[in-house]
Amino acid sequence: MTDQVVETGDVRPAGRAAAEHQFLGRTRELKELRADIERAGLDTLAGRKAPRARVLLIAGRPGSGRTALAEELARQVADRYPDGVLRARLTDPDGTPVPVERAARDLLAALEEQAPAGACEDDLTDALRTALAGRRVLLLLDDAADAEQVDALLPDTPDCLVVAVSRGPLTGIPDVRPCTLGGLDAKSGVELLSRHTGSVRITVDPRAAEGLAEECQGQPAALVLAGGWLAARPKAAVSDLAKQLRAEEPEGTALTRVFRLAHAALPATPARMLRLLALAPAGLVDPQVASALAGCSVGTARATLDDLVALGFLHAVDSPLPQYEVPRCLHDQLRLLVRHHERPAELQLARARMLERTVRLLQACRAITETDSAQARQKLLDMPRALRFSTPRAAAEWLRLTRPALLAAARLAVADGELDTLARRLMSQLVRAMVAHVGTRAAAADLYVVHSLVLDIAERRDLPREKAAALLNLGDLDARTGRTTDALARYRAALDAGREVDDPYATGRAMESVGGAHLELGDFDRAADWFGRALTERLARGERADAARLYGRIAAAHTFAGRYGEALRNWRSAIAGHRRCGDVAAQARALSELARVQEYAGRPEESLRTCREAVEWARRAEDTRLQAALHLRVADTLEHLGDPASAGLHRGAAERILGDSNLQTEPDACEIRTASAED
């Protein structure tokens, strides 16, 4: 069985549940939860087939061990769900609910299902339900903010099981099975303490250990912090900590009091680093992030992070990279401490250092793929050793593992509003790194998010040039996923933004894209008109190669409309333009299209001559696929003209060129739609 893992709005280790499965207590709760899986639902009792997956709810305060219980339940019953375990966290570290579309998209990615970039929530949730149909999976939805989040992600199959973790009830989901957590039993609480302190002090004074567990209200997170405090002070008695907790101010939860005491006992430098980890995107920390936040060396940061793990403040992530996770139950406490201890200017400086370090890491991540030139290799060597990656594979792995944190960093930087320059640099480098390592198509969903964030900044800061670029990129992604009407609206907005600052690239590109959208929508007259406007701009600036390409696009629009005379004139202009630019491959392709239109126009002899000329230019361009396609087209034309022997020779030539008996011709760039009266 494969254990599929997805983290939404957070990054957690895929193997953490397996690594920490030495679970304590909760015997009764586990028994009840497993019994609920077997118990018949309301639909079954009513004689109906259950329409959706069974939902089990584990409710409790942060720090109560609710996620650990959910993970243990998943571990115990995972063998019943051979299609794997999917995990999604539905609340960001700052308490913001994760959008359903982001959760659905990441779950689809875990199922290796492609989701269109920029798709809406309904389309994504429908795609998720379709992907889960016929599968037996266990879906663990951690830290759900409300019932609507969970309901939107429920599989429409009773063969799946959903385990939801939340602070309280999920009112509105029918037949949900709740399990409300309190504290651990006394025996389990004392055992959890002894894992950190060792058994000697517990054995010497068992009553004090029980009293400390009671003072912590049996909350696992509080007990872990208490155990870390004792582990750092071998000479302190268990009763000493219990007395200090009783002397603490009574307001707040047991976790609040223990955390306050443990934080106060930290030296100044680790305490400040711990507080600043509240700024870490997605709650994920590595030595680079901690170093930038605290303004110390990477080595010092890693040593401090390891110390904080030993004290119970952090979790070490099971990852090829040194990574750490800030427990969700401590985020509120850290944010309070940050506001109390750190000046706003210092926090802004820490954020800026973190973003700057991330930008430089992304630059190095991309630079490792660009070592073809001596200049690129030297640029890579000039980077500090701590920022360099050893191989492209190592850089790609870093990008994959830190992807949720990088996207979270971009979202937080844009929401902050005070570091827009750094945010723009971050998103620029993030796009380049993703394209270099993942590719534009594979990274389309993430690129859509990043370009949307760029658009937010451009509109907020009134940056028309960047607004035009973001709109063009979003329009391209919309067009690629079939949302042509949306793409057309973005292209028109990009044209307006480009004209506002007289940006020739943006206006020319937008005009051509508007024409392409009209062509896709079947409005060939408007397509030809917009291509013509773009052509005028290119000719005015002396951009001959782009002008030649646009002649071809105009010709294609006329061909679709059945105006073959106009199409032929524009293809000849395109050929002449490519010839002047010395682009042999483009000239061969344009000749190929000219021959196609001549065939459509009922001029087979002209088409034959043009095809033969195109074959020669394709040979010079060393485009074997185009050569083969042209030989096959010549063969078809010769058969139409009554010369099967010559047609056979050309078919044989095509087979020899590609050495493949299963040849396919190139897809038609144009097809016959209607015939024009003038042609």
Secondary structure, DSSP 8 states (H G I E B T S, - for coil): -------SSS---TTHHHHT----S-HHHHHHHHHHHHS--HHHHTT----S-EEEEEE--TTSSHHHHHHHHHHHHGGG-TT-EEEEE-B-TTS-B--HHHHHHHHHHHTT----TT--HHHHHHHHHHHHTT---EEEEEEE-SHHHHHHH--S-TTSEEEEEESS--TTSTT-EEEE-----HHHHHHHHHHHH-HHHHHH-HHHHHHHHHHTTT-HHHHHHHHHHHHT-TT--HHHHHHHHHHS-S-S-HHHHHHHHHHHTS-HHHHHHHHHGGGSGGGEE-HHHHHHHHTS-HHHHHHHHHHHHHTTS-EE--SSS--EE--GGGHHHHHHHHHHHS-HHHHHHHHHHHHHHHHHHHHHHHHTT--SSHHHHHHHHTS-GGG--SSHHHHHHHHHHHHHHHHHHHHHHHHH-S-HHHHHHHHHHHHHHHHHHT-TTTTHHHHHHHHHHHHHHHHHHT-HHHHHHHHHHHHHHHHHTT-HHHHHHHHHHHHHHHHHTT-HHHHHHHHHHHHHHHHHTT-HHHHHHHHHHHHHHHHHTT-HHHHHHHHHHHHHHHHHHT-HHHHHHHHHHHHHHHHHHT-HHHHHHHHHHHHHHHHHTT-HHHHHHHHHHHHHHHHHHT-HHHHHHHHHHHHHHHHHTT-HHHHHHHHHHHHHHHT-SS------S-------TT-
